[in-house]
Amino acid sequence: RISPYLEQCCVRASANVSYENAARDIEYYTGIKISSRTQQRIVHRHEFPPVECEEKISEMSVDGGKVRLRTETKGEPCIWKDYKAVCLDKVARNAWFGENEELVNWVNKQPLSEPISCLGDGHPGIWNIVKQIESPGEKREILDWYHLVENLHKVGGSMKRLKEAESLLWSGKVEETIKLISVVKRKQAINFCNYLETHRHRIINYSYYQEEDICSIASGAVESTVKQIDRRLKISGAQWRVENVPQVLRHRCAYLNNNM
């Protein structure tokens, strides 16, 4: 029988590395052999309660990541599926696989401030989630500045025009930017103008928001969260059974939240 303390050590070790490496590390530190299969069983029977925020949350950001799934038929190539992650005020992180309703329910249980700033890139799935957040007051939707600029530069062509457009967007001048870009008769330019129309209400005066320190202008907090989750999820050669993914995400997020 494994002591509760040793079990907790196993849970912490395997939050960062493969079960095989966790078994090796535990044996090195304690002199006790606990196989990789036992390491895995410990994690999958462990309860990882979601972190609860005590302070008012003024900012949330949402993004998606990919997980590689093992297929049932031997020899079949693996498949990649999406998961969603959310970061609240850069301190509370959580992720769900195919359970967007659970994500929304968790956020709605937290003490959200008025207003709350919601940040994300241009993916419609992110804004569908944001739409379901029950804010007590104003919900300020903000398109990530760096994703906006990245999409602008896909237009190509004159660097002078792109720099002028970037300057306009930095001040939140959507209409002027559309007029400037719409003269470019390229598919990329048409796509970008449509992108601006879709997210017009999410494009703020980034310059003013940054100068006044109103809130973040980019979703870097949740992008960092996805990268940190992927350090465990995408370790070399990792392929997951679909039924195990939710617990693996809970495990990694519990570690990132220091909630183990």
N, C-alpha and C positions, 0 to 999 in steps of 0.2 A: 504493500500500500504506500502511495506517495503522500508525503505530508502536504498540508495546504500551502505552506510557504514554498516548497519545492515546485508544486504545481503552478503557483503564481510566477515563479522564476521561468518556468517553461513557457508560459503564456507570453511573458514579456520578450523572451528570446526569439520566439517564432513570429512575433509581430514585425520583426525586421529582416529575418532571413528565412530560407527554406527550412522545412521540418528536419531535413537531413543535417543541415548546418547547425540548427538549434540543438539537435541531439549531441552533436560533436562538441558544441560550446558548453553545454550543461555538464557533460562528462569531464571536460577540461577544468571547469571551475569548481565542481563539487566532487568529482571522482565517482559519481553515480551514473550508471548507464540507463538512459531512458530512450527507447528506440524512436525513430521518426514516426512510425505508425502510432505509437502511444502519444507522441507530441501532438499529432493531428487529432486524435480522439479527445485529448484534453481540451484543445481549442474548440472543437465542435460541440462539446457538452457545456462549455463555459457560458455564463450569462454576461452579456456586455450591455448594461443599461445605457440608453442614449444620454449624452450630457445635457443637463438642464441649465439654462442661463439664469442668473440672478439679477444682473444689471439690465437696464433697458437696452434693446438692440436698435441701433440707428442705421445699420448698413448690412445688407446681405448681397452676396454674389453667387451666381449659379453657373456651372459649366458641366461639360460631359467628358467622360473618359471611355476607353475601350478595354475590354477584357477578352482574353483568348479562351475559348471553350473547347473542351475535349468532345469529339464526336463519338457516337456509340459504335459505329462500324469501324473495325480495324482497317487501317490504311487510308481512310478518308481524311482529307485535309481538315485542319481545325477551322473554326469559324470565330469571327470577332463580333462581339455585341457591345452595345452602349450601356454605361451606367451614368447616373447623375450625382454630382456632388454639390454641396452648398457650404458656404462659409459665412458665419455671422460675426460681424465686428472683428474679423481676423483672429478670433479666439476660440470659437466653437465650430467644429467641422463634422460633417456627416455625409454619408454616401449610400445610395440605394441602387439596386439592380432590378429594373423592371417594376419598381414600386413607387412611381411618382406621387401617388396618393399618400403614401406613408411620409414621403419627404415634405409634402405640403402640410400634412397634419402636425408633423414635428415642429415646423417653423411656426405654424399658427398657435402652438401651445406656449411659445416663448414670449416674453414681455417685449413687444415691439413698440418702438417709440413713434412719435408723431412729429414730423414726417419720417418715413423710412426710405432710405435710398436703396434701389435695387439695380445692380449692375450685371451686365452680361454682354456677350458678343452678339452677332446678328442671327444666330440660329433660332428659328421659330419655336423649337421645343423649349428653349429657356424661357421665352416670354409667355408661353402657354402656362408654365409653372408659376411665373411671377403673377400672372393674372389671377391665380387662385389663392394668393396670399391675402389674408383678411387683416389688412392694416387698420388700426383704430382711426387713422386720419389720412392725410395725403400720402400717396405712394409715388415716389419720385423715380421714374424709370430712366436709366442712363446707359447709353451705348458706349461700350469700352472705346476710349480714345485711340488706343494703339491698333485695335481691329479696324476702326474707321479709316485710319491712315493707311493701313495695309491694303484695304480694299481700294482706296483712292489710287494708290500707286500701281494697281493692276490695270488701270486705264492706259498707262503708258503715254508715249508721245512727248510733247514739249515739257522739259523739266521746269521751265519758267511758269507754265500754266499749272503744273502740279503743285509747285511751291505756293503760287497765289491761292489755289484752291485750299491747300492745307491751312494757310493763314486765315482764310474766310471761315473754315470749319472750326478753327481754334476759338473763334469768337461766336460760334453758333449760327453763322449766316448760311442757312441751308439754301434759301431761294437764290442768292447770289452765286452760290457754288453750282447749282443746277444750271443756271444761265451760262456760266463759264464752261462747264463740261459738255453741255448739250450740243455745242457747235462741233464737237469731235464726232465724226461719222464712223465710229467703230463700235462693234458689238460690246466691248468692255465698257465703253463710255455709257452706252444705253443701260447696261446692267447696273452700273454704279448709280446713275440717276434714279433708276427704279428702287435701288437699295436705299437711297436718301429719302425718297418718298415714303417708303415703308417705315423707316425709323425716324422720320422727321421730328416727332414729339419726344424722341429719346436723345436727340442731339442738342446738348446744352451749350451755354457759353463756357467752354472749358477753361478759358483764360480767367474769367471772373471766379469760377468755382475753386480753381486752384489758388488764386491770390487771396481769396477770403477764407480758404480752408473750410469750405462748406461740407465737402465729403470727398471721397476718392473719385477719380475720373477714369479709373481702369479697374478691371476685374482680376488684377494680379493675385489677390489673396486666394481666390478659389482655384486659379490656374496653378498656383503653388501647391495647393491642397491636392489637386489631381496628380501632380508630379510626385508628391510624397506618397500618395496611395500607390501609384504605379511602381515605386521602388520595391514594393512587396509583391504587387499583383503581376508585374511583368519581369520578375527575376528570370534569368536565363533558362529557357526550356519549359517555363511554367505553362501548364494547360489545366483548366479547372473544370470540374463537373458543375453543371449549371445549378444544381441544388445546393452546392457548397459556397457559391459566390456571395450571397448575402451575409453569411457568417464571417467570411474572410474580410469583407468590407467593414463590418462592425468591429472586428478584431483590430484592424489597422487604424480605424478612426478612434477607437478607444485609446490606443497607444498615442496617437497624435494629440489627443485631447488631455493626455495624462490622467485618464479616467479608468485606471485598471486596478 
